[in-house]
Amino acid sequence: MHGITIIVLAAVYIISADVDTMELWHMRLGYMGEKGMTILSKKGCLGSSGTGKLDFCEHCVFRK
């Protein structure tokens, strides 16, 4: 009888409690810009979170 080995990898992101909802949506939406997030917020797609300025994002800088 042959055995089967299953390997599962998981990425875990630890978000600190001080991350505001705007930053959280920024990450969830693939680091979307403020303009696009404002449009989604006006359409009610981001729940009850308001829009605001995003802090410096290291991921966005490296992406460019």
Secondary structure, 3 states (H helix, E strand, C coil): CCCCCCCCCCCCCCCCCCCCHHHHHHHHCCCCCHHHHHHHHHCCCCCCCCCCCCCCCHHHHHHC
